[in-house]
Amino acid sequence: MRSYGGGAASPAVAVAASIREAADSLMRAAASGERPRHTCSRGTDRVIRMLSIGTKDDAHAHASDQDLKVVSIVGFGGLGKTTLAITVLDMLKKQFGCSAFICVGSTPNLTRTFEKILVEFDKKYKQVDMARWDIEQFGNELHEFLTDKRYFIVVDDIWDVESWKAIRYALKDNNCGSRIIMTTRNFEVATKAGEVYRLKPLSHGNSKKLFYKRIQSHKGESVDGVSDELSSKIIDKCGGIPLAIIAIASLLVERPYDDWSKVYDSIGFVNGDNTTKILSYSYYDLPSYLKPCLLHLSIFPEDNILGKKSVIWMWIGEGFVHLEKEDGSLFEAGERYFNELVNRSMIQMMKDRYDRFTQWFRIHDIVFDLISKLSRDENFVTFLGSMEQHASPDSLRREKNTSMPRSDSKVRRLAVKNHHVQRIREDTMDMPEVMRSLNIFDSEIEVMAPLHSFRVCRVLNIENCYVPNSLKHIGKLLHLKYLEISDTPVDELPKEIGHLKSLQTLYLKKTGLDELPPAVCLLTQLMCLVAVGFRRLPADRMGSLTSLEDLRLDSVVGRNATEDLVVALGKLTRLRVATITFSEELDENLQKALVQSLCNLQELRELVLPSTGSPQQGANAWEDWETPRQLRQLLILCIILSRLPRWINRSSLPCLCSLSVNVYTVEKQDLDNLARLPELTYLELRGSSWPPGYTVGKDGFRNLRFCDVDTALKFPLGAMPRLEELRFSVHAGYYSWVVKDVPLEQFPTKDEIEDLDLGLDNLLSLEEVNVEVNFSGATAAEVQEVEAMVTRVVENRPNRPTIQVDRAYQQNMVSDEHRVVLVSTYLLKKYV
């Protein structure tokens, strides 16, 4: 919501007005025949209208705006309900105090759902141990947290009325103007939620546009070499279902046009919903090396948001990833597998508004149902879940043998999901000594077979569980290649963990332990080490982990540990990814030693140094870093450099995709250098002193999608053609100050860009804009003038991105008399 301008309306009324404004802009766009650029699914305008009140009586409207409003989106699978809900959430979430998106699924785990809601609403809950909370405790916490909050939440994929009732009860109606969107396939559930929006299939014309957009044609026209009749037949069989259209287009996109008719004949279309048939054909069309990777994703809970890196390391542990060349990287081969599945539309990439640098993905529930069935039929995975928790071992074996008729139906991979029982007996698992993979999610199991009985296990993955199973004999799992224990308390990590000589990945997160044992440093084959939640690390021994490619440590505590780790890093010459949070201050000597170690890491692709507080003064040693040319991600947040290093240029970093750094002074030539980086997609540049404005060249920032800078940018026609999200600052006055003996000054933006004519309408892909008006050194009259300019700029936006305008540094406004003194001082320094 805009924080400038007067008015005494309540926050809830202001929110409702903003929602109605968004709806009005969409309706105006529709009336003019223009499709809003930021709208990625149908029905956006209608759902926004339903979320507003819109009564003729203003007084009554304002009272109604305070009420909680619930809208349900209903339709069968694959229509795009989730996409529509996320689009509306992204458009409106900044109008609310907190927002969340959570998936529930057909086998709901409500305690896990409530935990996700709290974490989405406020990241502070990540630090809270909620493993033993029950439904009542979660409900009480949510009620208390939401007491005075104006919130917006999407509750996705509800299957039954009871689950909805439990979630709705926990989401407090606090008369603050909150909003809920619920999506479901079940019309009965939808009618319990308030107003209902029934999502319909695409028209033939829109189906055709979507099909050819994926085929990479232009303006929805047919491609050369394919008859319009054949294309129309294929599109018609998709029934207007976006998932089916995208799936079959992804299937055909790499094929010669002569093969399209063969594919059409082979799928075996029927009258009705062909989505599953198309996806099934797509699965059998996969190369042999991709099929186990896709089936493996069925081990995870339904509707989970998954991290790309951890899944690829699991594939490596399972033995699914193979090198074409002996000297290649298994992880990079796994990345190619992953990208192929994305390109074939079998998995969907996701954005995380809190973590833009981690790649997340999900599996559509129709795809998930398909691969779960195939995994059962092929005895690839055996599942135990909430539906089986009251069954006897005999009935479980009968069910398993019925679903897996093969004579060799031993349990190779076991996935236990949302399972709350006293015990899982060994005979239920059919010979644990042949089990290759054990995965337990969101479960509570009082007694189960000891871990050392799984003698040939290659993958052991326990997430968000209460499983009081000792790790005392884990050293006997000599074939173990992947070990993950996250959000699960364990009694100890014994020194026998050093016996796991085949271990490639060790992922330990919030285990309740304070120390990572030194024995971990005996794992000479370890390629990935992730340690989250430990206060003590064997930093002095980590230099022996010379096979490491991926190192992620969330807290390095103590001066000695910091010094030891900085030195050890220089010995890990195979490192591709380094994400390290230093809790101690990095003084000049430590920074110099760190840069020396980084010079040894010529395989490095990603360097992330998060901040735990105010950034420290950067040392001159950073200018001496000999950066690896293949560096793709650089985030240095714990220090602030005097200026952008010279090596940030297209010659030294031709592959750089993501950059986030802090500097004192940004100059025009720095922005010129950044504009020439050919692969840059994400830029977050914090600076104290900037040029008052910068005009983006037509050939600069060609691949940039996210831009966050502290000055105003001017965009000529054709500039930043892919930019989706823009954050920038407008400086209202002249201001000078000193930071750590460094004199700095900032000039008004309007002196550089007349009337703040920024050319936002030339950004054809723009979806979201955040403008910060910096009041430092400005008088009341200058503030009024600049805010009037900003209002004109953001309201004149024919491409209709969502807009937010914020005020900053209001305490640094000056009187007219003080303004005269500042200007006089500046002129004296400049000309005398």
N, C-alpha and C positions, 0 to 999 in steps of 0.2 A: 504494500500500500504506500502511496506517496506520503511522505512525512512533511511536505511543505504545504503551504496554503492554510487558510483559516477554516472555521466551521466547528460546531459543537456537537456534531452527530456522534453517537456512540460507536465503539469499534465494530460491533456486530452490524449496525446499520451501514457503516462505511463499507464493510465487507460485502454486504448484500448489494450495495450500489455498485461496487467494483465488479461483482459477478454479472449484474445486469448490463454494465458497460461492456464487459467482454462479450456477452451474448449479443448486444446491439451491434457491436463492430462486426461480429460474425454474420449477422443477418444482413447488414449493409453490404458486406462482401458478397454474400450469396445473391442479393438483389442485383448487384452489378455484374454478376457472372464470374466473379473472381474467386478463386479458391484460396483461402488463407494459407500462407506458406508454412506456418507452424503446425497446421492440422494434419496429422498422419493417419486419421481414420474417420469413418463416417459418423454422423450423429453428434459431433462435438457441440455444435450450436444448440441442438435440442436438449442435450443433457445439461448444459450450462443454464439454459432457460429453466429447466425443471429444478435446478438447485437454487434459483432465485425465487422471490416471492411474487413480486409484480402485481400487487393489488392497486386499485385506483385510489383508495383512501390512504393518504400518506401516513396519517397517525397510526392506522391499523397495520400498514405495511411495516412501519418501524417496530411495532410490537411483535409482529410475526417474524421479522428478521432475527429476533433474539432466539427463536426456537431452533432446536436441532432439526435439520432437514435430511431425510434419507431418500436416495434414489437407487433403484435396482435396475441393472442392465441384464436382460435375459435373452437367451438364444442358444442354439445348439453349438456343439464344439467346432472350433475353427473359424467362426464368423468374425472374430476380432474384438470380443468383449474386453479382454484384458488390455489390448492396445488402446481402445477407446477410453477406458478408465484411466490409464496412465497418462494419456494425452491431456485429459481434463485436469488431472492432478497436477501435472507439470505447468499447466497454464495458470492455475489458481492458487497453488500452494503458498506463494509468497504473500497472499492476503491473510494468512492464518498464522497463529503463534507457533503451531507445530503441526506436522503432517506425517503420514505413514502409508506404506503400501505393504500388505501382507497377503500371502496365499494360504488357503486352508486345505483344499483338496478333498478327495473322496474318503480318505481315512484320516480324519482330523486328530491332531494331538493338541488339545486346547491349552494345556500348560505351556507347551512350546510356542503356540500361537500368541498367547498373552505376553510371554517373554519377548518375542519379536516385536510386538506392538510397543512395549515400553522402551526397548532399545531404539526403535525407529523414531519414537517421539523425542527421546532424549538420550544422547550417547553416553551420559553418565551411568546409565544402567548396565553398560558393558562391564563396568568394574564391580557390579553387585553379583554376589553368588546367589542365584535363584534356583539352584538345582533341586532343592527340597521343598520349594514352595508348592502349595496346593491351589486349586481353583479359587477358593475363598480368599486366600492371601493375595493372589494376583488381582482379583476383583477389587479388594480393598485398596491396594496400591494404585490401581488405575483410577478409582474414584477420587482418591486423595490428590493424585497428580493432576487430574483434569478439572479440579474444583473451579478454577478461574481461568482455564485455558480455552482459547478458541482454536479448535482443531479441525483438521480435514484428513480423513482416512479412506483408503480404498481397501475393502475386504473382498478379496478375489477368490472365485471358484468355491462357493458354498454349495454343498450338495444336500444338506438336510436341515429341516426346520429347527431341530434341537440345538445344533451347533450355532445357527444364527441367533437363536434366543439367548444362548449363553454369552456370545460376543456382544450382542446388543445391550444386554444387561450391564456388562462391564464398562461400556462406553457411555459415560455420564451425559445426561441432558442438563447442561448447566446454564442454559439461557445466555450463552455467549455467542450465538450465531454459528455453531459448528455444523459441519457437513459430513455425510457418509455416502460413499458409493459402494454398492454391493453387486458382484457379478455372479450369475448362476445359470445353469442349464435348466433348472427346475422351476417351472412357472409357479407352483404352489409356494415355494420358498420366496420367490420374488414378490408375491402378493402380501407376504407378511412384513415386508420391509418398507412400505410406503409407496411412493409413485414408481411406476414401472415403465421402463423404456424397452420395447421389443426390437432387438437388432435384427434387421432383415438381410438376406443375401444381396450381394452386389448385382446391379443391372448388368446386362450383357455388355453395354458400352464401357462401364467402369471395370468389368472383369477383363475386357480386352486391353484396356490401358494398363492395368496391373500386370497382366501377362507379358506384354511387350516391354514394359519397364524393366522387368527381370531379364528378359531376353536381350535387353540393351538396344532396343530399337528407339525411334524418336516419335514423340507425339502420338503414341498408340497406333502407329501404322504397321501394316504387315511388313515382314522382312522379305527381301528378294529370295526367290527360290522356293517359297512355301505358298501354296494356294490359300486364298482367303477361306475357302470352303473347309480345308483341313484344319486350319487354325480355329475356325468357329466351332467345328465339331469337338475339338479338344477342349476349348474353353467352356462349351455348353455342358460337357460331362462333369465339369467342376462344380456346377450348380451354384455359382456365385459365392462360393466359400473361399475366402482369401488364402487360408492355409493350403487348400488343395491346389489353387492356382499357382501360388509360389512354389509348391513342391513339384508340380509337373513342369513348370517353366525351368526350375533348377535342374530337373532331370534331362531336359531337352537342350539346354543352353550350350553344352559342349558337344552336342551330336551334329553330324551333318544332316542337312534338311531332308535328305533322302531317307533317313532312318525314322523320321517322325511318325510316318504312317505305320511302321512296324511296331513302334512303341504303343501307339494307339490300339492296334489290334491285340497286342500281347497283354495289356492291363486287364482286359475282361470287364469293361465298364458295364454297369447296370443302370436301370432307371432309378434315380434316388441319390443318396449320399455316397459318393465314390472316394471320399477323402482317405479312408483306411486302405482301400485298394491301391490308390496312388502311392501312399506312403509305404505299403508293403512291397510294391514293385520297386520303389526307390531303395529299400533296404536290400533286396536281392540283387539289385544292380550295383551295389557297392563293391569295390575291390575287396579281395579276401582279407587284406590287412586292416580294413576299416570296420568290418563287421564285429569282431570281438570288442573293439573300442566303443562302438555304439551300444552293443548289448550290455557292456559293463556299466553304463550309466543307469541301468535299471536297479542297481544296488542302493541308490540314494533314495531318501524319502521323496515322495511325490511333491512337485511344486517347489523343490528346494532351489535356491539361487546358489550356483556352484562357482568356485574359483578355477580359472583355466589352469594355472600352474600346478595346483595340487592334484588335479585330475590327470594331467600329463605325467606327473611323477608316479601316480598310481599305475597308469598304463605301462610305464617302464618297469615298475616292480612286478607287474603281472606277466611281463615278457611279451607284451603285444607290439612293442616298438622295435624295429630292426634297422640297422644301419646299412645304407647302400655302399658306403666307403668305410674302411676300417678306422680312419682318422677323423670321422665325423662326430657330431654331438648327438647323443640319444635324445636330449631334450628338444633340440631343433628339429629332429626327425619327427618327434611327437607333436611339435607345433604344426608341422606340415599336415599331419594326420588330422589334427584339430581343425585347421583352416579348411580342409577338404569337406569335413562334416558341416561346417558353417556354410560353405558355398553350395552344398547340396540341400540346404535348409532343413537339416535333421536336428540342428541345435540352434538356439537363438541367443545372440549377444545381448547383454543388458547393461544399462548405465547405473552407476551408484552415485547418488548426489553427494555422499560424504567421502567417497574414495574414488576419485576419477582415474587413478593410476593402476588400480587392480582390474583386470579383465574378468568380468563375471558373465555367466550364461545360464540359461534355463532350457528345459526340455518341455515342449508343448505337451499337455496332458494326453492328447491323442497319440502322439509319438511315444510318450512314456507307456501308455497302455499296450501299444504294439510291441515295444521291445521287452516289456515285462512278460508278455505272453510268449514271445519267441524264446526268451531266456528260460522259461519253464519248460517249454516244449523240447528244447535242445539240451536240457539238463545243464545249461550254462550257469545258472544261479538258482539256488534254493532259497525261498523266502519264508521268514517267520515274522508275523506282524500281529496287530491287535486282534484280528479276527481269529487267530489260532491260540490266543493266550489261555483260553479255558479248555482247550482240547487236550485229550490224553495223548501220551506218546504213541500208543497203538493207532489211534485215529489219525494222528499226524502222518504216521508212516503209510497208512492206507491211502490218505489223500495224496501224499507225495508219489506213491507208486502208481496211483491212478493217473496223475498228471504227467508222470515221466515213465512211460511204459518200457523204456529200454532196459535191457538186461544188466547193463553196467551203471545203473542209476545211483552211483555213489555221490555223496555231496562233495562237489569240488569247490564251490564258492557258496558261502552262507551269508545272507543279508538278514539281519534281525532289525526290524523297524517298529518303533512305537510298541514295544513288547514289555508288559509289566507282569512278571510271574515270579514265583518263589524260586523255581529252578528250571534249567534246561538240562535234561539228562543226556549223557553221552550217547545212549542208544538211539535217541531222537535224531542225532546228527549222522548216524550211520558211519561208523569208523572215522573218528576225528583224525586218525593218523594219516588219512589220505587227503584231508582238506587243504586246499591251496590258498584260500582266502577267507578270512573271517571279518565281517563288517557289522558293527552294532551301532545303531543310531537311536537317540531319544528313547532309551529303554531303561528299565529298572529290573535287574535280575539278582535275586538274593544269592543263589548258588548255581554255578555252572562248572563244566569240566575244567580242570586246571589247564592253564595256557600251554604248559610244556607237553601236553598230550597231542597238540597239533604239530607234529614233528616236521612235516614237509610244508608248513605254511609259509607262503611268500609275502602275503599282505595281511597285516593286522591293523584294523582301523576301528577305533572306539570314539564316538563323538556324542557329547551331551548325554552322558549316561551315569547311572549309579550301578556299578558292577564291582562289588567288593572282591575282586580277584587279584591275588598277589602276583606281582611281577618277579617274584624271587627267583624263579627258574627260567626266566625268559631267555637267558643265555643258551638254553638248549635248542632254541629255534634257529638252527644253523643255516637254514635256507631262507630266512626272513630277509626281504629286500626293502619292504616299505612298512614303517611303524608310525602310526599316528594315534595320539591320545590327546583329545582336545575337549575342554569344558567338562572334564571328568576327573574327579579326585582319585588319586592313587596314594598308597601308603609309602612307597619308596621307589626310586630308580636304582636298583642294585648295581654293584660294580660289575656283575656278570653281563651287563649290557655291552661291555667291551668285547665279549666273545662273539658278537654278531658280525663276523668278518665279511658276510655277504651283503650287509645292510647298505642300501643306496640312499634312502630317504628317511630322515628322522624328524617328525613334526610333533612338537610338544607345546601345548597351549593351555594355560590355566589348569594345571594339574594339582594345584594346591601345594606344590613343593617350592622351596626357596632356593635350592641349589641344583644346578646342572652338574652331574657327577663328572669328575675328571676322566673316568673310564670311557666317556663318549669320544675322547680324543684318540682312542685306540682304533677307531673305526676307519681304517685307511681307505676303504672303498666308498665311503660316504660322499655322495654328490650333492645332497640337499640337506641343510640343517636349518630348521625353524624352531626357535626357542622363545616363547612368549610367557611372561609372568615370573621369570626367575630373577632373583636379586643377586645371586652369586654365580659367576661363570668361570670356567677354567681357562681364562683368557691367555695365560702364559703357555698353555699347551696347544692352543688351537692352530698354531703354525704347522702341526704335524698332519692336519687334515688336507693333504695336498691334492686330493681328488675333488674337493669341493668346487661346485659350479654355482651354487645358490646358497647364500648365507643371509638369514634374517634374524636379527636379535633386537628385541623391543626395549631392552634396558641394560645398558652397560654402566654399572654403579661403582664408584670408587676411583680414585686417581691411579692406583696401581693397576687395576684391571683395565682402565682406559689406555694407559701407556703400553701395557702388554698386548692388548688387542690391536692397537695401531701398528705395532711392530709385526705382529703375527700376520696381519693382512698382506704384507709384502711378500710372504712366502706362499700365499694361496694363488698361484699364478694361473690357475684354470678358472678362477671366478668369472662368472658371467653376470651374476646378480648379487649386489651387496646392498642390503637395507639395514642400517644400524642406527639405533637411537642412543646417543651418548647422554647420560644424565649429568655428567660432570662438564664443567666449562672447558672448552677447547682453547687453551691459551696459544700464544704464537708458536711456542716450541712444539706443542702437540700438533698443531695444524701443519707445521713444516714436516714433522715426521709422517703425518698422514699423507701428505702430498707425495713424499718420497716412496711410501708403500704403494700408493695408487699408480705411480709410474711403472711399477712392475706388472700391473694387471692389464695386459694388452688384449685380453679376451673379453674385457668388461663390456656388457651391453646396458646395464642399468645400475646407477648409483643413486641411492636415496638416503639422505641424512636428515631425518625429521627434527623438529624443534620441540623442546620440552619447556620452553619459556621464552624470554627475550633473546633474540639472536646475538651472538658474540661478535666482537670486532674481528673482521677478516684479516688474515696475515697476507703480506706481499707474496708469500711462497706459492699462493694459488696461481700466479702468473707462470710458474715454472712447471705446471702439470703437463706432461706429455700425454695428451688424451688419446685413447684408442679410437681409430677412425670409425669403428662400427658401433660406437656408443649411441644408444637409442633414447635413453631416458636419463635425465639429469635433474635431480631435485636436491638442492642444498639449502635447507631452511634453518639450520642451527647457527649460521654465521651470516654476517652482513659485510659484503665486499665494498671497497671504496668505489669501484666501477666494474662494469662488465669485463671479464677477462678477454684478452686479445684472441685466445684460441677458440672463442665461440664465433666461428665463421664457417662458410660452406666448404672450405678446403680441409679444415681439421675435423669437422663433424658433419660429413655429408649425409649421415643416416639419422641424425637427431630428430626424434619425433615429439618428445615432451621436455619442456624446460620450465623450471621454477626456481628462481634465485632472488636474493635480496641484495640491493646495492644502495649506496648513498646517493650517487649521482648518475643519472641516465642522460646521455647526449644523443643528438640526432644521428650521428654516425653509428651508434650502438643499435638503434632501431633499423637503420639501413642494413647493417650486417645480419640482424635477425630476419629481416624480410627476405634475404637471399637464401636462407636455409631451405633446401628443396623439399625435405620431408616433414617439416615442423607442422604438427597438428594441434599441439597444446602449448600455450604460452601464459605463464603467470609470472609477471615481473613486478616486484615491489621495489619502489625507489622513494627517496626523500625529496630529491630535486629533479625536475623534469623539464624538457622543453614545454612551453605553454600549450603547444599543439603539434601534431605531426600529420602530414598528408601521406597516405598510403599510396605507393606507386601501383600502377596496374599490373605489374609483373611481380609484385612482392606478396609474400604470405599466400602463395597459391593453394596450399593444402591446409591452411589453418582452419580449425573448427571451433576452438575455444580460445578467447583472448581476454586477459585480465591485466590491465595496466592502469597506472595512476595519472594518466593525462588523457586529453581528448584527441581522438583520431578523426581525420577527414577522409571520406571515401569517394573517389571519383567512380564513374561508371565502370564496371568490370573488376573493381578491387575486391579482394578476399572472396572469391566466388563460392567457397565452401563454408564460410563462417556461419556457425549456428548459434553461438552464445557469446555475447560481448559485455564486458564490464569495464567501465572507464570512469575517470574523474574529470570534473570541470572545476577549475580554480577561480574563485570569485574575486580575489584581491592579490595584492603584492605582499610577500611575507619573507622575512629573512631570519635565520636562526643559526645556532652553532650546536653541532652534535659531536662530542668527543674531540673537541678542538678542530673540527672540520666545519668551516663556514659554508652555509647553504642558503639558497634563495629560490623563490618560486614566483613566477610572473602570472598575471591573469590570462586565462584561456582566450577571452574575447579580444585580447591584443594580437593574437596570432590567427584566430579563426573568426572572421567578422560575422556578427550575428549568430555565432555558433551554428553556421550552416555546415553540418557534418556529413550530409549525403547518406543518411541511414537507409533511405529508400533505394539506394544502389546495391545494398547487400541482399541479394535475392534469396539466399538460403537462411537468412537470420530468423531465429525462433525466439530468442530471449535477450533482453537488454537490461542491464543494471547500471544506473547513473548515480555517482556520488558527487554531490555539490560540496566542495571544500570551502568553508567560510573563513579560513585563516587569512588575516590581514585585510579583510573586506569591511567596508562600512555598511550600514543598514541600507543606504541607497544602492550600493553596488550589489548587495544580496538580492534586493528586489528586482533590479534590472536583469541579473543573471538567471534568477528563477523564472522570470517571465520568458526569457529566451529558451531555457530548458523546456518549459511547458510547451512552447510552440514547436520545438524540435521533436519531442516525443509524441505529440498529438498528431503531427503530420507524418504519418507512417503508413503508406499505402500497402506495404507488405505485411503489416499488422503483426509484428512480434509482440510478446508480452513484455511489459515495461514495469520497472520499479525504480523510483527515484528516492534517494536517501540524503539526509543532511549529515555533515561531518565537521567536527572542530568548531562548533558554534561558540565555544568558550574563547576562541581566538579571534572573534570579531573585534574591530577597533572603532573608536570614535573618529569623527571627521578630523579633529585636532591631531590625534595620534597618527592618522593616515598621512597628514601633511609632514609630520616628523619622519615617518618611514620613507616616504618618497624623497625628501630632502637628503636623508642619510644615503640613500641609494645613489642619487645624482652626484653627491660629493665623492663617494667611493669610485664612481665610474669616470668622472671627468676631472677630478683634482689630483 
